[in-house]
């Protein structure tokens, strides 16, 4: 319980509400879909997996809810959210995926949706929080 409270204090001091909710969402995947979580772990994180996909398949990350390449650790958010995720990005836990491949654009140039993926270090952070281990 002490480790959990210490982690909560660190998370609250470091990350904003949106960042904490995103970590919580990824934590749900960790608890409810350990098979996908382990597949993504073996691939080096969702960001590494997404960027290795052939360009034709990258489009499916955004638009096909049945896409099962283990990219459940990719968050699709409205354009302009990077500021609200800046500490997770700066700490290397989350990366912004390239918009032309993973985002949704109107007319080919106005981005309205962007994708962010959990990195391998982000996965470790989520695991530590869920398991109540001290954050590193």
N, CA, C and O of each residue as an XYZ file, in Angstrom:
544
protein
N       0.824     -1.185      0.000
C       0.000      0.000      0.000
C       0.876      1.260      0.000
O       0.560      2.253     -0.655
N       1.979      1.195      0.746
C       2.895      2.348      0.788
C       3.497      2.623     -0.586
O       3.600      3.776     -1.007
N       3.897      1.549     -1.288
C       4.462      1.714     -2.637
C       3.423      2.326     -3.570
O       3.734      3.207     -4.372
N       2.188      1.850     -3.457
C       1.109      2.376     -4.294
C       0.906      3.865     -4.031
O       0.788      4.655     -4.967
N       0.865      4.241     -2.769
C       0.680      5.657     -2.415
C       1.867      6.509     -2.860
O       1.690      7.638     -3.319
N       3.077      5.965     -2.721
C       4.263      6.698     -3.163
C       4.210      6.904     -4.675
O       4.509      7.992     -5.167
N       3.831      5.862     -5.406
C       3.703      5.975     -6.863
C       2.649      7.002     -7.241
O       2.858      7.816     -8.141
N       1.525      6.961     -6.555
C       0.442      7.894     -6.835
C       0.909      9.329     -6.620
O       0.581     10.217     -7.407
N       1.666      9.553     -5.564
C       2.202     10.884     -5.312
C       3.131     11.341     -6.418
O       3.066     12.492     -6.851
N       3.997     10.446     -6.877
C       4.911     10.784     -7.971
C       4.154     11.058     -9.265
O       4.442     12.026     -9.969
N       3.185     10.201     -9.573
C       2.401     10.376    -10.801
C       1.623     11.684    -10.769
O       1.585     12.412    -11.761
N       1.002     11.982     -9.632
C       0.222     13.217     -9.519
C       1.098     14.455     -9.618
O       0.677     15.478    -10.158
N       2.318     14.363     -9.096
C       3.228     15.508     -9.146
C       3.803     15.707    -10.549
O       4.061     16.840    -10.957
N       4.001     14.635    -11.274
C       4.684     14.711    -12.566
C       3.735     14.853    -13.749
O       4.012     15.614    -14.677
N       2.622     14.131    -13.726
C       1.757     14.046    -14.907
C       0.400     14.684    -14.672
O      -0.137     14.650    -13.565
N      -0.147     15.268    -15.734
C      -1.461     15.897    -15.673
C      -2.573     14.869    -15.739
O      -2.334     13.672    -15.898
N      -3.792     15.367    -15.611
C      -4.976     14.504    -15.593
C      -5.093     13.648    -16.852
O      -5.361     12.451    -16.752
N      -4.901     14.225    -18.012
C      -5.012     13.477    -19.270
C      -3.952     12.379    -19.326
O      -4.241     11.255    -19.735
N      -2.741     12.700    -18.922
C      -1.665     11.706    -18.932
C      -1.971     10.553    -17.979
O      -1.766      9.390    -18.325
N      -2.453     10.869    -16.797
C      -2.778      9.814    -15.820
C      -3.927      8.939    -16.308
O      -3.914      7.725    -16.101
N      -4.908      9.541    -16.946
C      -6.026      8.753    -17.486
C      -5.560      7.855    -18.622
O      -6.031      6.725    -18.754
N      -4.652      8.342    -19.431
C      -4.111      7.520    -20.511
C      -3.330      6.339    -19.938
O      -3.466      5.215    -20.422
N      -2.514      6.584    -18.912
C      -1.796      5.494    -18.252
C      -2.777      4.489    -17.646
O      -2.550      3.281    -17.698
N      -3.857      4.995    -17.076
C      -4.875      4.119    -16.504
C      -5.515      3.254    -17.590
O      -5.760      2.065    -17.381
N      -5.780      3.848    -18.732
C      -6.349      3.099    -19.849
C      -5.407      1.989    -20.306
O      -5.837      0.862    -20.551
N      -4.120      2.314    -20.419
C      -3.137      1.298    -20.790
C      -3.039      0.228    -19.699
O      -2.822     -0.947    -19.995
N      -3.200      0.638    -18.440
C      -3.186     -0.316    -17.332
C      -4.336     -1.308    -17.428
O      -4.191     -2.472    -17.054
N      -5.470     -0.852    -17.925
C      -6.606     -1.755    -18.135
C      -6.254     -2.817    -19.164
O      -6.581     -3.990    -18.983
N      -5.596     -2.418    -20.233
C      -5.157     -3.395    -21.234
C      -4.173     -4.375    -20.614
O      -4.234     -5.573    -20.888
N      -3.276     -3.880    -19.788
C      -2.297     -4.744    -19.121
C      -2.996     -5.818    -18.279
O      -2.608     -6.986    -18.301
N      -4.022     -5.409    -17.544
C      -4.737     -6.352    -16.677
C      -5.669     -7.276    -17.452
O      -5.755     -8.466    -17.148
N      -6.367     -6.738    -18.450
C      -7.421     -7.505    -19.119
C      -6.957     -8.279    -20.344
O      -7.626     -9.226    -20.759
N      -5.834     -7.900    -20.929
C      -5.370     -8.572    -22.139
C      -3.869     -8.837    -22.056
O      -3.095     -8.274    -22.829
N      -3.456     -9.697    -21.115
C      -2.018     -9.940    -20.932
C      -1.346    -10.545    -22.163
O      -0.151    -10.344    -22.377
N      -2.099    -11.278    -22.968
C      -1.514    -11.865    -24.184
C      -1.083    -10.785    -25.169
O       0.022    -10.836    -25.709
N      -1.952     -9.811    -25.398
C      -1.593     -8.691    -26.280
C      -0.445     -7.904    -25.674
O       0.494     -7.524    -26.374
N      -0.520     -7.659    -24.361
C       0.533     -6.898    -23.691
C       1.894     -7.561    -23.906
O       2.867     -6.883    -24.236
N       1.966     -8.870    -23.722
C       3.237     -9.584    -23.886
C       3.723     -9.564    -25.328
O       4.922     -9.455    -25.582
N       2.787     -9.671    -26.279
C       3.172     -9.602    -27.698
C       3.785     -8.237    -28.011
O       4.796     -8.145    -28.707
N       3.167     -7.187    -27.492
C       3.694     -5.838    -27.719
C       5.050     -5.680    -27.023
O       5.964     -5.065    -27.574
N       5.179     -6.232    -25.818
C       6.455     -6.165    -25.085
C       7.575     -6.801    -25.903
O       8.661     -6.235    -26.021
N       7.309     -7.983    -26.468
C       8.327     -8.676    -27.273
C       8.737     -7.861    -28.494
O       9.858     -7.993    -28.986
N       7.830     -7.022    -28.981
C       8.104     -6.209    -30.176
C       8.743     -4.867    -29.839
O       9.032     -4.085    -30.745
N       8.973     -4.579    -28.552
C       9.645     -3.344    -28.160
C       8.729     -2.165    -27.921
O       9.185     -1.022    -27.904
N       7.438     -2.422    -27.733
C       6.487     -1.347    -27.486
C       5.625     -1.083    -28.707
O       5.986     -1.443    -29.828
N       4.484     -0.450    -28.477
C       3.534     -0.189    -29.556
C       4.102      0.753    -30.604
O       3.808      0.618    -31.792
N       4.916      1.709    -30.166
C       5.493      2.654    -31.125
C       6.387      1.923    -32.125
O       6.298      2.155    -33.330
N       7.238      1.050    -31.623
C       8.127      0.293    -32.509
C       7.320     -0.590    -33.449
O       7.643     -0.693    -34.633
N       6.271     -1.231    -32.933
C       5.427     -2.082    -33.770
C       4.764     -1.270    -34.874
O       4.777     -1.664    -36.041
N       4.190     -0.146    -34.502
C       3.456      0.668    -35.470
C       4.372      1.157    -36.576
O       4.012      1.106    -37.752
N       5.545      1.625    -36.210
C       6.450      2.190    -37.210
C       7.060      1.141    -38.124
O       7.577      1.476    -39.190
N       7.007     -0.140    -37.720
C       7.506     -1.218    -38.578
C       6.453     -1.748    -39.537
O       6.774     -2.496    -40.461
N       5.196     -1.365    -39.326
C       4.134     -1.854    -40.207
C       4.337     -1.336    -41.626
O       4.794     -0.209    -41.815
N       4.000     -2.152    -42.628
C       4.006     -1.633    -44.002
C       3.040     -0.455    -44.091
O       2.026     -0.424    -43.394
N       3.353      0.498    -44.933
C       2.551      1.720    -44.999
C       1.079      1.416    -45.283
O       0.202      2.103    -44.759
N       0.797      0.417    -46.091
C      -0.593      0.075    -46.400
C      -1.347     -0.356    -45.141
O      -2.552     -0.123    -45.037
N      -0.661     -0.975    -44.190
C      -1.311     -1.438    -42.963
C      -1.400     -0.342    -41.911
O      -2.238     -0.435    -41.014
N      -0.576      0.684    -41.987
C      -0.587      1.743    -40.990
C      -1.950      2.418    -40.922
O      -2.394      2.826    -39.849
N      -2.602      2.531    -42.048
C      -3.923      3.145    -42.115
C      -4.913      2.392    -41.228
O      -5.797      3.014    -40.639
N      -4.787      1.075    -41.120
C      -5.716      0.272    -40.338
C      -5.626      0.563    -38.841
O      -6.600      0.357    -38.117
N      -4.499      1.026    -38.376
C      -4.356      1.354    -36.954
C      -5.420      2.370    -36.553
O      -5.971      2.300    -35.454
N      -5.701      3.295    -37.429
C      -6.649      4.360    -37.132
C      -8.098      3.980    -37.408
O      -8.991      4.389    -36.666
N      -8.347      3.210    -38.454
C      -9.710      3.099    -38.957
C     -10.370      1.738    -38.793
O     -11.583      1.630    -38.974
N      -9.623      0.706    -38.460
C     -10.192     -0.630    -38.380
C     -10.197     -1.116    -36.933
O      -9.150     -1.506    -36.417
N     -11.362     -1.101    -36.263
C     -11.392     -1.494    -34.855
C     -11.054     -2.969    -34.627
O     -10.782     -3.371    -33.496
N     -11.069     -3.769    -35.682
C     -10.745     -5.191    -35.536
C      -9.278     -5.471    -35.823
O      -8.857     -6.627    -35.803
N      -8.496     -4.439    -36.088
C      -7.074     -4.617    -36.389
C      -6.384     -5.210    -35.173
O      -6.449     -4.632    -34.088
N      -5.727     -6.345    -35.330
C      -5.218     -7.090    -34.175
C      -3.708     -7.269    -34.208
O      -3.215     -8.370    -33.960
N      -2.989     -6.244    -34.499
C      -1.530     -6.330    -34.502
C      -0.942     -5.969    -33.145
O       0.253     -5.683    -33.062
N      -1.720     -5.970    -32.103
C      -1.208     -5.638    -30.780
C      -1.086     -4.150    -30.555
O      -0.363     -3.710    -29.661
N      -1.789     -3.371    -31.362
C      -1.665     -1.930    -31.240
C      -2.754     -1.333    -30.348
O      -3.160     -0.185    -30.525
N      -3.215     -2.130    -29.393
C      -4.164     -1.623    -28.409
C      -3.491     -0.564    -27.544
O      -4.155      0.151    -26.793
N      -2.186     -0.473    -27.654
C      -1.451      0.499    -26.853
C      -1.145      1.748    -27.664
O      -0.139      2.424    -27.448
N      -2.033      2.034    -28.594
C      -1.982      3.267    -29.379
C      -3.236      4.049    -29.036
O      -4.343      3.513    -29.100
N      -3.071      5.311    -28.673
C      -4.207      6.177    -28.350
C      -4.453      7.126    -29.515
O      -3.527      7.778    -29.999
N      -5.683      7.201    -29.956
C      -6.074      8.115    -31.029
C      -6.835      9.265    -30.372
O      -7.874      9.067    -29.741
N      -6.293     10.466    -30.538
C      -6.842     11.643    -29.852
C      -7.060     12.777    -30.839
O      -6.456     12.791    -31.912
N      -7.921     13.731    -30.487
C      -8.108     14.897    -31.348
C      -6.799     15.679    -31.511
O      -5.935     15.663    -30.635
N      -6.680     16.346    -32.628
C      -5.498     17.159    -32.912
C      -5.267     18.175    -31.798
O      -6.212     18.736    -31.243
N      -4.006     18.400    -31.485
C      -3.638     19.435    -30.529
C      -3.488     18.969    -29.093
O      -3.359     19.795    -28.190
N      -3.503     17.674    -28.865
C      -3.408     17.158    -27.496
C      -1.961     16.974    -27.035
O      -1.720     16.663    -25.869
N      -1.004     17.162    -27.934
C       0.392     16.896    -27.581
C       0.838     17.689    -26.346
O       1.613     17.186    -25.533
N       0.358     18.901    -26.210
C       0.712     19.714    -25.048
C       0.266     19.033    -23.753
O       0.979     19.075    -22.750
N      -0.923     18.402    -23.776
C      -1.447     17.750    -22.580
C      -0.741     16.434    -22.275
O      -0.896     15.883    -21.186
N       0.028     15.934    -23.226
C       0.762     14.680    -23.057
C       2.268     14.913    -22.996
O       3.052     13.967    -23.069
N       2.662     16.158    -22.862
C       4.066     16.535    -23.040
C       5.032     15.867    -22.062
O       6.166     15.571    -22.439
N       4.619     15.624    -20.823
C       5.548     14.993    -19.880
C       5.746     13.513    -20.199
O       6.861     13.001    -20.095
N       4.680     12.826    -20.584
C       4.844     11.425    -20.993
C       5.738     11.331    -22.224
O       6.558     10.420    -22.336
N       5.576     12.273    -23.140
C       6.407     12.285    -24.350
C       7.845     12.623    -23.984
O       8.770     11.935    -24.414
N       8.042     13.670    -23.200
C       9.386     14.103    -22.808
C      10.123     13.016    -22.030
O      11.339     12.876    -22.162
N       9.395     12.244    -21.219
C      10.018     11.173    -20.442
C      10.260      9.905    -21.255
O      10.832      8.940    -20.748
N       9.823      9.906    -22.521
C      10.065      8.770    -23.398
C       9.082      7.623    -23.240
O       9.341      6.517    -23.715
N       7.955      7.872    -22.578
C       6.957      6.829    -22.358
C       5.923      6.766    -23.481
O       5.233      5.759    -23.640
N       5.821      7.825    -24.242
C       4.815      7.936    -25.291
C       5.444      8.653    -26.475
O       6.244      9.571    -26.293
N       5.088      8.242    -27.680
C       5.563      8.958    -28.870
C       4.381      9.323    -29.756
O       3.373      8.618    -29.807
N       4.531     10.424    -30.441
C       3.542     10.887    -31.403
C       3.855     10.205    -32.724
O       4.942     10.379    -33.276
N       2.907      9.429    -33.229
C       3.125      8.747    -34.506
C       2.915      9.731    -35.647
O       2.115     10.658    -35.522
N       3.619      9.544    -36.754
C       3.511     10.487    -37.884
C       2.071     10.642    -38.362
O       1.389      9.652    -38.625
N       1.611     11.889    -38.476
C       0.216     12.148    -38.829
C      -0.207     11.675    -40.215
O      -1.306     11.133    -40.337
N       0.584     11.842    -41.253
C       0.077     11.386    -42.556
C      -0.243      9.894    -42.581
O      -1.188      9.475    -43.248
N       0.539      9.092    -41.859
C       0.316      7.649    -41.867
C      -0.720      7.224    -40.839
O      -1.539      6.348    -41.118
N      -0.701      7.822    -39.668
C      -1.543      7.367    -38.566
C      -2.647      8.338    -38.194
O      -3.564      7.969    -37.461
N      -2.586      9.535    -38.666
C      -3.607     10.519    -38.318
C      -4.740     10.530    -39.320
O      -4.706      9.827    -40.330
N      -5.726     11.325    -39.032
C      -6.842     11.531    -39.952
C      -6.778     12.980    -40.393
O      -6.757     13.897    -39.572
N      -6.748     13.169    -41.693
C      -6.640     14.514    -42.224
C      -7.816     14.794    -43.148
O      -8.308     13.900    -43.837
N      -8.254     16.035    -43.152
C      -9.281     16.493    -44.083
C      -8.590     17.139    -45.266
O      -7.702     17.975    -45.096
N      -8.986     16.762    -46.432
C      -8.401     17.353    -47.631
C      -6.919     17.081    -47.779
O      -6.243     17.721    -48.583
N      -6.407     16.125    -46.999
C      -5.007     15.771    -47.104
C      -4.053     16.710    -46.395
O      -2.841     16.498    -46.447
N      -4.560     17.750    -45.728
C      -3.622     18.674    -45.085
C      -4.068     19.222    -43.730
O      -3.250     19.813    -43.025
N      -5.317     19.052    -43.341
C      -5.767     19.527    -42.027
C      -5.945     18.303    -41.124
O      -6.866     17.509    -41.317
N      -5.068     18.160    -40.153
C      -5.106     17.015    -39.253
C      -6.195     17.214    -38.203
O      -6.269     18.265    -37.567
N      -7.047     16.189    -38.025
C      -8.073     16.279    -36.991
C      -7.896     15.203    -35.915
O      -8.369     15.374    -34.792
N      -7.226     14.106    -36.241
C      -6.928     13.067    -35.261
C      -5.446     12.725    -35.325
O      -4.846     12.715    -36.400
N      -4.866     12.446    -34.168
C      -3.468     12.061    -34.087
C      -3.341     10.791    -33.263
O      -4.197     10.489    -32.431
N      -2.269     10.051    -33.502
C      -2.046      8.800    -32.768
C      -0.781      8.916    -31.924
O       0.229      9.477    -32.348
N      -0.872      8.365    -30.709
C       0.241      8.328    -29.776
C       0.404      6.884    -29.326
O      -0.581      6.203    -29.040
N       1.641      6.419    -29.264
C       1.882      5.014    -28.921
C       2.767      4.901    -27.697
O       3.674      5.706    -27.484
N       2.484      3.885    -26.899
C       3.267      3.584    -25.709
C       4.586      2.940    -26.126
O       4.605      2.034    -26.959
N       5.676      3.407    -25.551
C       6.998      2.848    -25.834
C       7.283      1.702    -24.862
O       6.475      1.403    -23.983
N       8.438      1.070    -25.034
C       8.808     -0.001    -24.108
C       8.981      0.534    -22.689
O       8.606     -0.142    -21.731
N       9.544      1.742    -22.534
C       9.675      2.310    -21.190
C       8.307      2.711    -20.630
O       8.086      2.653    -19.421
N       7.405      3.113    -21.503
C       6.045      3.416    -21.074
C       5.337      2.171    -20.574
O       4.574      2.225    -19.609
N       5.591      1.052    -21.233
C       5.008     -0.217    -20.792
C       5.525     -0.576    -19.404
O       4.768     -1.039    -18.551
N       6.815     -0.361    -19.188
C       7.391     -0.643    -17.872
C       6.744      0.245    -16.801
O       6.432     -0.227    -15.708
N       6.548      1.510    -17.112
C       5.895      2.425    -16.171
C       4.495      1.922    -15.806
O       4.135      1.885    -14.629
N       3.718      1.541    -16.801
C       2.365      1.044    -16.548
C       2.410     -0.210    -15.685
O       1.630     -0.341    -14.742
N       3.308     -1.124    -15.994
C       3.440     -2.354    -15.208
C       3.778     -2.047    -13.754
O       3.202     -2.638    -12.840
N       4.710     -1.123    -13.542
C       5.108     -0.769    -12.179
C       3.945     -0.158    -11.410
O       3.749     -0.462    -10.234
N       3.179      0.694    -12.063
C       2.042      1.336    -11.398
C       0.982      0.301    -11.050
O       0.485      0.279     -9.924
N       0.632     -0.552    -11.997
C      -0.420     -1.551    -11.762
C      -0.015     -2.538    -10.681
O      -0.840     -2.939     -9.860
N       1.244     -2.929    -10.678
C       1.720     -3.923     -9.714
C       2.118     -3.305     -8.372
O       2.445     -4.031     -7.433
N       2.095     -1.978     -8.274
C       2.455     -1.312     -7.027
C       3.935     -1.355     -6.730
O       4.341     -1.256     -5.572
N       4.753     -1.504     -7.770
C       6.204     -1.512     -7.602
C       6.718     -0.074     -7.562
O       6.077      0.817     -8.119
N       7.848      0.167     -6.923
C       8.408      1.513     -6.915
C       8.751      1.955     -8.340
O       9.308      1.186     -9.123
N       8.415      3.191     -8.659
C       8.705      3.724     -9.986
C      10.202      3.989    -10.125
O      10.857      4.485     -9.209
N      10.722      3.641    -11.308
C      12.162      3.869    -11.566
C      12.346      5.055    -12.477
O      13.477      5.407    -12.811
